[in-house]
Every structure is written in C-alpha cells, then in structure tokens.
C-alpha cells in the first residue's frame, strides 16, 4: 500500500536577491531588503512561525490538505490538517547561479516534519550520502549534485495562480500597493512609516524590476527528492497505514508564487510513502 500526503500553503524566506551576494544580510542592490525594524536576513525557509512577518502579506503556514491511500481519498485521515514543517535551517542554495541555474535552487538541508495536535510526529530527511549524514552541498560530488538537480523556472503557470490565489499578478500587485498606501496613511510610528515607504518605493522602480516581480508571482520550480534518512514515527502506531521506515519515501512538490514584497512564496506537493501494510 502507498500513502500520499498532500500539502500546501505559504512559506517565508528572508533572503537577498541577485545581484546581491548570497550572504548579504540586509539587501543592497537586489529587489529584496530588510526593513529598519527587521533583523538581518538568514535565508531560512519557514513553513511555520515566520520571523518579522510583513503586513499586508499572506499568512504563513503549510498543512496537510488531503491524504490518499492507494489513490483513494481519506477525508477523515488522522493526518489531514497536520502541520508541515522543514526542520531548520533549510535554505535555498544557488550561490548567484554558480551552483544551479538562476531562479532555481537546491534546498539544503531538506528534512520534512509532519505533526498533529494528537501527538503524531512523522519526519524524514533527504541525505546526500547515507554513509555520511553530515554532508552538505558544499561537500558533495558533481554526480550527487546532478542527481538532485531541479528543473528550470516555469513562468505564468495557471496552477500557481489558482493554488496561491494570486490570480492576475498585475491585479495582485495593484492591490498590495493600495494596501501599503492605506497603511502608510494610518501609521504614526516613524520607523514603521519608513518601512512602508521603502516597500512602496520597490514597486515604483524601473520597469524591468517591476516586471520581474510580476513574473515571479505566477512562476514555480519543481522538486522531486528521495527521503532516505532515518525515519521518525512517533505516535504513528495509531495509523492503520503506518509509514514504512525501511523503504525510501519521495517528496514531489513545487515552490513558487514568490511575493518579493512580503518575502513569501507558495508550496504545494505530495509526500509519497510506502506503508507497512502491503497489498
């Protein structure tokens, strides 16, 4: 038997963008920047508990939306509604195009965690080498890098618009600008006003920067990665379709709808897990 855990939601990643270097802490020459009231960038991908979340902006949170067992939907499954997290410090790894193509990126480390209020906790990582779990992308061979190569950026994808609710990116941006102007008119704190003004300025820059924001709102990058590390199945004995900890799991998902103003994006995908009950 096979368990398909479907998940989606908005994530946060506070990071500098090209042409800023990867480790730029505040944002200087790219289109992303830390506001005066915010801490330095850390590039961590957060599916839950965002840091210095920006309003207006999407509500960060990724959860299980549906579970299938051998292709049959299980609406009452114990994992429906569970929180999905990436165990920190998951980061996008691109190195300004030196490692992978621009606008695509590895995620390293990649370690999924699913938790429910009832106490079920399921987690597993994608390891570069089972013989040395401590390896990061800095240490691995070109062969291993190629094995986890991500696909190119796809632009103007209808599924991205539908799933994220972005719809028409031009309308989305116009509404965000309207919200920011309304917030600025009502704000009295000088530091918060400066941040709102900085965000509005980003939308008023040259055409190529504005167009880039529009394009990324309806774009995505696809990932397919084996989860091969030791599996943790706390509380999973209560599941009739208990995940098989011995066989490899598969994570197939996309990340996109990048909201450069809120430093957030949308993720949607499936964890494909063989179970201990086999047909």
N, C-alpha and C positions, 0 to 999 in steps of 0.2 A: 504494500500500500504506500501511497505517497501523499504527503501533507503539503498543501500550497497555502502559504500565509501571505495574504495581500496587504500591503501597507501604503500609506501616502500621507502627505502633509507638508507644511512649510518648515524649512530649516534656516538657521542663521550661520553665516561665516563672515567674520570681521577680518577682511584682508585687503591689502593694497592690490592694485591692478596695473597692468602694463601702461606705460613704460617704467613704472616704479619697480625697483628690485623686490624680490620675493620677501625679504626680511624688513622692508620699510615699515616702521612702526606707526606712522601717522597718516601716510598718503601725501604725496607732494605733486607729482607730475601726472598721475593717472586720474581715473574718474571716481575713485573711492578715497575717502578720507575720514579720519577720526575727528569728531567734534571736540570743542574745548572742554565739554563736560564729560567726555568719554575716556576710558582707559586706552592704552595702546592696542593695536591690532595683535591678534595671536593666531590667526588662521585656523582656529579650531572649528570643526563642523559640529554644530549643536542641533540635534533633533529635538531636544527638550531644554528648558531653563536657559533662555537667551541672556546674554550679558549686554547691559545698556541698550535694551530694545528701543527702537525708534518708533514714535508715534507721529503722524499716522504711518501704519505699516501692517503687514499681515501678522496674524497671531501664530507664533512658532509652536509647533507640536506635531509629531508624527505618530500615527497609531495604526493598529491593525483594523482594516475595514471589512475584511471578509476572509473566511477560511474554507478551502475546498479539500475534500478527501477523495482521491481518485476522480477528480473532476466534478464531484457533486458538492454543491454549496451547503455549508453547515452554519446556518444563520445563528444558531444558539451555541456555537462552539465557545468553550471557555476562554479562548484567546481573542475573540472578537472584542475590539475596544481596548486591547492591551497597548501599553506604551512601547514604542520602538525607539531605541537609542543607539548611538555609536559610542562605544567606550572611548573616552578621551585618551590621548589627544589626537583624534582623527583629523587629518589635514589634507587639503588639496595640494598635490605635488606636481609642479610644472616647470619651475625654475626659468621663467620667462622664455619658454619654448625650447630650452636646452635639453629637457628630458623627454617631453612629448610635444605634440603639435600645439600651437597657441589655441586657447579656448577649450582645450581638453586637459585632463589631469588625472593622475593616479590618486587614489585615496589610501593614505598610509599613516598609521596602521588602520586596518579595516576589521572591526570587531563588532558584530551585531549583538544587541541585548534586547530581549522582549520580557516585559514584566507586567503582572496583573495585580489588582488590589487583593486578590485571594491568596497571593503568595507564590504564584508560579513564576519562575525565573529561568529563561532559556537563553543561552548565549554561545557564540562560537566565532572564532576569528579566521581570517584568511592569512595563512602564514606563507612567507616566501619559500621557506625551506623547513620541512618538519624536523630535520636533523639539527637545526639551529633556530629556534623560535625567536631569538633576539634580533635577527636580521631585519634591517630596514632597507628602503630602496637605495640608500647610499652604498650598501654593501653587496648588492646582488649583481649577477652577471647580466649581460645584454640579453641572453637567452631567456632568463626569468622575467626580465622587463617586457620582452616581446610577448611572452605568454599571457601577460595581464594587460596588454595594450588596449586602450579604449578607442572607441570608434570616433569618427570626426563629428564636429559640431553640426547638428541639424537645425536649420533656421525655418521659422514660420510654420511650426508644426501644430496642426489643429488639436491633437490630443493634449498638447501642453496648454493651449488656450482654454480648453474645456476643463481639464483637471484643476488647474490653478485658479480659474475664474478670471483670468486676465482678459479674455475675450479679444477685443480690439486693443492692441498695445497703445495706439495713439490716444484712444479714449481713456485708457488706464492712466497714462502719464498726465493728461489734462486734468483728470480728477485729483491726482496726487498733488499737482501744482495748486489747484484750487484749495485743497485741504491745508496745504502748507501756508498759503497766504492767509487763510482764515485763522490758523493757529498763531501766526505772527501778529496779526491784528489784535488778538486777545492776550498775548503774552506780555508780561511786565518785567520779568527777570532778564537782566542784560545778557547773561551768559546763554540762556536758552534762546533768546532772540537772535544772538549771533549764530547759533547753530542752525536755526530755521533759515536765516538769511544765507548761510553757506550752502544749505541744501537747495534752496531756490536758485542760487547762482549756478549750480551744476546743471540745472535744466535750461538755463538761459545762455549756455556757452555756444561754441561754434557748431555748425550743422553736423559735422562728422561725429562729434561726441554725442549729440542728441540722437542721431540715427543709430548709433551703436547701442544706446540704451534701449531704443525701440526693438531692435533686432533680438537682443538677448532676452527680452520679456517673452518671446514666443519660440525660444530655442531650447535644445536639450542635448545632453551627451549620454550615451547608453553604456551601461556596465554589465558585464557577466563575469562573476568571480566565484571560484570554488572556496567554500568554507571548510577548511581541512584541519584546523587546530583541535585541541581537546574540547569536547562539548560539555557544557554545564547544564544540568537538567533538574534544578531544584524545584521540588513540588510537582514535577511532571508525571509522577506515578498516578496521579488522579486522571490523566488523559488516557482514553481508550486507544488513541492513536499516538502513542508515545514516540517521540523522535528517536531514530536510531543513531546512537552516538558513535558507532563504528564506521559507518559509511559517510562519504563526502556529501555535504549539502551544497546547494547552488543559490547564489544571490543574483537575481536578474532585475535591474532597476534603471531608471533614468533620473537625471538631475537637471533641472532647467528652470525656465521662467525667472531668470535672475533679475531681482529687483535691486538695482545698484544704489538706489536711494536708501532703502531700508537695510541693505546688506543681507538680503534673504533670497532663498530660492525654493523651488518646489521639488519634492522627490516622490516617485511612485514606482512600486515594483513588487516583487514576489520573492519570498524565500521558499525554495523547493526542497523539501525534506523527506527522505525515506523514513518510514516508521518501523517500529519494532514488530508490528503486525503485518505479515506479508501474505499476499494473495497467492 
